[in-house]
Amino acid sequence: MSETAAKAPGAPAPTGDANRWKALVFIALAQLMVVLDATIVNIALPSAQTDLGISDGNRQWVVTAYALAFGGLLLFGGRIADLWGRKNAFVVGLIGFALASALGGAATSGAMMFGARALQGVFGALLAPAALSLLAVMFTDAKERAKAFGIYGAIAGGGGAVGFILGGVLTEYMDWRWTFFVNIPFAIVAALGAYFVIREPEGGRNRNPLDIPGVLLSTLGLVALVYGFTRAESDGWGDSVTVGMFVASAVLLIAFVVTEAKVKAPLLPLRVITDRNRGGIYLSLGIAIIAMFGTFLFLTYYLQIVKGFTPIKTGFAFMPMIVGMMVGSTQIGTRLMTRLPARMLMAPGFLVAAVGMLLMTQLEIGSSYASTILPAMLLLGLGMGTAFMPAMSLATLGVEPRDAGVASAMVNTSQQVGGAIGTALLNTIAASATTSYIKDHIGSAASKSQQQLVALEGQVHGYTNAIWFAVGMLVLAAVIVGTLVNAGRPDTTAVASGEGAEEELAVPVVAH
């Protein structure tokens, strides 16, 4: 970090960071806005589709346009934050996100809505890595950092579920357009607060010229990858365009890695991802997110379609998971992060979450919310909150200040790609199992009510099959952590900023 010697607990804070706790409020508010937006729009989608006359075939672009822009531009956004300064990128990202949200709320056609969502993704890709790298350079004391990222982690983990509640309330009692307009006050308050409160440490910018070939290759490669998985969900894995997207993505990303190894000022210095701790974090987080995103989707469908919950009731049904995440992140993770090696929190955290998933594999049409879903959600939230806390903390371990933005972007990228993979892969597994179940159990002479019952049983059977896969993903994430992540217990060792410092550091610097 720039002024980044980690101080001993209780020592005076660096003068440049005097407002760091106030800054955390505005950074966390911005993160809440971005995470809320990921789920709040899903709740409003049916109403928006009807009002704007969007066809069933095109409605996926409300989600896909955002995912492609956000996932494809994250590395570029992280590099821009390193170049412009993280505070500047953060404020610009907030203002742009607010304007794009206003455009979405005022949309009069499907095309206008798709464009607004893509713009939200563009500015989100600038905002997210800037926010995380700001925290990384502002909180330099191990114990303070643990508290700051515990709060940040709880918001990042639980905000999506809050989106279900807020989306349900706004859609049911006001209008779907308010799921966009609600971002504007969030963004204005966060931007004003950031402008007046944040004082970014000096000397942390990367003023090297932009690696244009790297920008093009990474953006096109990630867009092709995310679109390939999105396409697989709707058109199947054997679809020629789907296969073409995966092949193009592999070629482009391999070319990107080769380019980054050769150019003088790479977009993504390979030293950021070849460190075993950071590499292990990026990989394990991406795999864990595969499990989480798919499960969010299945539970939403299960509660609304099978159990008949309203959107608002569904949102509140996710509350135990939010509580679990907050306890895991702010209490367990924060209190133990400075006492235990990260793997001793992350691996057990992923395994506890896997136990929660395991309970969900027992779902049936008549399953009780209180006896099955509630304890499963508590365990899932508790485990993921405990694991996310040290994961975010280690994501920029030993990274140079000039690389903080792009290292933070890598965490977002692993989560975004993991989310796209999780939604497509688990949906495909569920759909296949459902089709197979219905084919085997429905008879030509079955009454209409029996057919409806078999159809519901088939859906639940599909969900539980996919959730078994999610259990395996979480166990795999725990194995990766145990194998690759070997950083010791954070202590008062000084944070070096030299290029060779990565292997020597025990003090985590954080991103999400």
N, C-alpha and C positions, 0 to 999 in steps of 0.2 A: 504494500500500500504506500501511498506517497508519504504521509507523515505517520508511518505505520509501525512504529515500534510498539509492540503490545505491552501495555503497562501492567504492573502488579496490581492485583485487586486492592481497591481503596486508594490508589494513587490518583493525583489530580488528572482530570480529563484534559486532552489536548484542547487548546483554546479554539482551534478551528471547528471543533465538534460541539461547541457549547449548546447549540440548539438541536442536537441530534435526536432527543426524545420527542421534541415537537415535530421535527422532520418525519419521524417514524409515523406519526398520526396521519400526515398527508400522503405519504408513500403507501401506507396500508389502505387508506381510503381509495387511492387510485387502483390498487390491486383488487380491492373488493369490487369496484366497478367493472373491471375487465372480467373477473371470474363470474360475477353475477350475469353478465351479458351472455356468457356461454350457455346458460340454461334458461334464462328468463325468456329469451326469444323462442325457444322450443315450445314453451307453454302457450305462447301467443300465436304460433304458426297457423293452426287451423283457422282462427278468426281472420288473420291477415290474408291468408290464401283466398278466402271467400270474398272479402272486401275488394281485393285487387285483381280478382279474376285470374289467379295463377293456376295453371293446370297441375294435375297430380304429377305429371312427368317432370315439370320444372320446379316444383316446390322445394326439392332438395337443394337448389342453388341458394336459397336463403341461408342455409347452413354451410354449403360447400364454398360459396364465394368468400365467406369470412375465413374459413379454414385454409383455403389455398393461399390467400394473401398473407395471413398471419404466419402460417407454417413455412411458406416459401421465403419470406422476407426477414425472418427472425435474426439470422446471422448477419445480414446486411444492417438491420436495425441496431444490433449490438455494436457493430463496427462504427456506425455513424455516431453512436453515443460516446464511444472512445475518442472519436475525432472532434465532434462539436463540443464535448463536455456533457456529462451525464445530466446535470441540472437543465441545461438548454434543451436537450433531447426529450427529457421528461415533460417539460412544460409544453413544448411544441406537440408532443404526442397527445397530451391531454386535450389541448385546444382542438387539434384535428379530430380526435375521437368524439368530442362533443359536437362539432359541426357535422360529422358523418352521422351521428345519432339523430340530430335534428332533421337531416335529410331523410333518414329512414322513417322517422315518425311522420314526416309530411308526404311520404311516398304516395303517388297516385297511380302507379303502374308497377307491374312485376319487374320491369327493367330498371326502374328507378330504385326499387327495393334492393335488387341484386347489386347495383352500383354502390349504394350506401353501405351494404354489408362488406363489400370488398374494400371500401375506404376505411371502414372500421378496422378491418384486418391489417391494412397498411400502417395505420397510426398505432394500433395495438402492438405491432411488431417493433415499433420504435419505443413505445412507452414501457413495455414489460422488461426488457433487458436493462434499460436505463434505471428503472426503479430498483431492481435487484442489485445492480452494481453500485448504486448510490449507498445502499445499506452496507455493502461490502467494504467500501472505503471510509464510511463515517463511523462505524462501530469497530474499534480496534482492540478493545479489551475482551478477553475470552468470556468472562461471566456476563458482561453487558451484552455482548453479541448473542449469547445464548438466549437471554431474555427477549432481545429485539426480534430475533428470528423465530422464537417460539410464538410470539404474537403474530408475526407475519405469516408463519406456517399455518396457524389456526385459521386465519382469514383465507389463505390460499386453498386450504383443504376443505373448509366448511362453507365457503362462499357460494359454491355451485349449488349446494342443497338449499341455501337461503333463497337462491334464485327461483327455485320451484315454488316457494311460498309467495314471494313477491310477485312473480309472474302470474300465479293463480289469482291473487287478490286484484292486481291491476286489470287483468283480462276479464275477470268475472264481474267486478264492480265499477270499472271505469271504461277503458277502451284499450285494445291491443297497442295502439300508438304510444301509450304511456310507458310501455316496456322499453321504448327507445328514448322518449323524452326524459325518463327518470335518470338517465346517464348525465344529462346536462348539469344539474346542480352538483352532482358528485364531482364532475370534471372541473367546474369553475372553482369550487372550494379548494380542491386539491391543487389546482394550478396556482391560485393566488397564494395559498399557504406555502407551496414549494418556492415560489418566486421570492417571497419575503423572508422565509425561514432557512432554507437550505443554503449552506455554505460548503461547497465542494472543496475538498483538500486540493491544494495546488500541485502541479507537476505530474498529474496522472493521465494527461491526454496522450493519445497516439496520433501524432501529426504526420505520419507517413502518408504518401499518396494512396488513394483507394486502389485496391486490387480488382480492377474491372473484370478480367477473365474469371477470377474467383467468385465475384458477385453474380455474374451471369450463370456460371456452371452450378453454383450451390442453389440459387433461386430456382432455376429450371429443374434441377434434379429433385429438390424437395417438393416443388409443385407437382411434378410428375408422380412422385411417390404417394403424396397425399391424395391426388386425384385418382391414382390407380386403386387405392383401397376404397375410396368413396364409390368409384365406378363398380368395383367388385361387389359391393353391398347391394347395388341396384340391378346390375346386369350379369353378375356371375363371374367366377374366377376364370372361366374359359373364354370369355368374351375377347375378341381380337384387340379391341381398343385397350381393355384392361391389361392384357399381356404386353401389348406395345408400350403402355405407360411404365410398367415394371422394368422392361428391358431398357427403355430410354433412361429411366431413373438410375439404374445400375451403371450404365455407360457414363452418364453425366457426373455422377458422384465419384466414380473411380477417376475420371478425368480431373475432377476437382481436387482430390487428394494428391494426385501426381503434380498438378499445378502448384498447390500449396507447398509442396516439398521443394519446389524449384525457385519460386519468386522471392524477391528480396523482402517485400513487405506484405505477407499473406493476409487474406481476410481472416482465416482461422489458422493461427500458428499451430502446427501439429503438436507442439509441446503442451498445448492446453488439454488435448485429449489422450496423449500417450502416457501421461502420468497414471499409474495403476489405480490410485484412489479416485481421481476425477473420472477416469474411464469407467470404473466400477459403479460410481454414483450415476452417471448418465445412463448406463445400460440397465441397472437395476430399477431406476425410477421409470424409465420407458416401459419396461416389462410390467411393473406394478400398475402403471396407469392403464395398460391394456386390460388388466383384470377389472379395475375400478370403473372405467367408462362404460364398458359393456354391461356391468352389473347395475349401474345407475339406470340405464335404459330399460333393462328387463324388469327391475323393480317398479319403475314408473308404469310400464304396461301392465304388469301383474296387478298392481294396486288399483289402477283405473279400469282396466278391461275385465279382469277376473273378479276382483273384489268390489268393483263399482264405486271406488272412492272418487270424490270431486277433485279438481286440480288443487284447491286449497288444502283439502284434507290430505292429499298425497304429499304436498309440500311439508305439512306438519309431521307426516309420518316419517320424514327423513331427519327430524330433529334429534333423535338419539345418536345418530351418526355424527351430527355437528357437535353435540356435547362430548362424545367420545374423542373426536379430533381435537377439541380445545383442551380437554384434560390431558390427552397424550402429548400434545405439542407444548402447551404452556406449563404443565406441572411435571410430567415424567421426563420429557425430553429436555426441557430447560434446566431442571434440577440435577439431572444426571449427566448432561453432556460434558460438563467440566470434570467429571469424576471417572467416567468410563470411556474406553475406546469406542469410536462410532459404531463399529460392527456389532458391539455388544448391545446396542440399542436398536440398530436397523434390522439385523437378522431376526431377533425375537419379535420386533414390531411387525415385520412382514408375516411371520408365522402366526402371530395372534390374529392378524387380519385374515389369514388363510383359514383359521378355525371359524371365524365369523362367516366366511364364504361357505365353509363346509356345512354349517347349519342351514344355509339357504338352499343347499342341494336337496333338503328334505321337504321343500315346498310342495304342497298339493292344493287343489281347489279350495278345500275347507280348512286350510292351515290358519291357526290363530295368529293374529298380529302380535299379541302380547307374549306368547310362548315361543314363537319361532323367529319372526322378523325383528322384533325389538332387541332381543339379546344378540342376534346376528349383526345388526347395525351398530350396536354399542361396541362389540368386539372389533368390527371392521374399522370404525372410526378411531378407537383407542390405538389399535395397531398401526394404522397408517399415520396418525398424528405423531406417534412416538418415532416412527421410522423417518418421516419427512423432516423432522426437526434437524437431526444431525446430517441428513442428506443435503439439505440446503446449505448447511453450515460448511460442509466439506467441498461444495461444488466449485469454489474458487480457491481451494487450499493452495497456498504458495504461488498463486498466479501473480504476474506483474501487474501493477496498476494500469498500464496501457492496454492490457488484455482483459480487464475486468468485465467490460461490456460484452465482449464476444464469448467469454466463459459463462456469463450469466445467460446469454442467449442460447448456449448449448443445452442448458437445463430446460429452458422453455421448449426448445426444438425437440428434445427427447420426449417431453410430455405431450407435445402437439402431435408428433408422429405416433406415439404410443396410443393416444386417444383415437386417431384415425384408424389405426390398425385394430384396436380393441373393438370399436363400433362395427367395423366391417367383418372382422374375423368371427367374433362371437355371435353376431347377427346371422352370419352364414351357417354356423354350427347349429344355432337354435332353429333356424328355418328348416334346415335339412332334417333334424330330429323330429320336428313337428309334422312335416310332410310324411315321413316314414311311419310315425305313430298313427296318424289319421288313416293312412292307407291300410295299415294292419288291423285296425280296430273298428273301422266303420263298415257296416254291411249294407248291401244294396236295399235291403228291406227295412232298415232302421227307420224309426219314426223321426220326425223333425226335431223333437226335443232331445232324443238320444243323439242325433247328429250334432246338435249344438253342444251337448255335454262332452261328446268325444272331441269336438273342435277345441273346447276350452282345456280339456285334459291334455290334448296334443300341444297346445301353447305352453302350458306349465311344464310338460315333459321337455319341450325344446329349451325353455329357460334353464331348467336344472341341468341338462346336458352341457349347456354352454358354461354354466357356473362351475361345474366340475373342472372344465378347462381353465377357468379363472383361478381356481384353487391351485392348480399346477403351476400357473404363471407366478403366483405369489411365493410358492415354495422355491421356484427357480430363482426369483429375485433374492431370496434369503441365501441361497447357495452361492450366487454371484458375489454378494456382499462378503460372505465368509471367506471366499476364495481370493478376491481382489483387494478389498478395502483393508489396509493394515495400518492406517494412521493411529497413533497412540492417543492417550488421553490428553486433551488440551491443557496446556499449562501456561506458564508465564514466559516461555521462550520468545525471544524477539522475532517479529515477523520480518524476514528478509525480503528484499524486493529484487534481488539479482536473479539472473536467468537460471542459475543452477540451484536456486533455493528450494525447489519443490520437494526434494527428497528429505530435507532436513526439518521441515516445519511440523510442529504439533498444534499450532494455533489455527483454528479454522477461520476462513473468511467465506462469506456466505452468498448464495444465490438460490433462486428457485426457478 
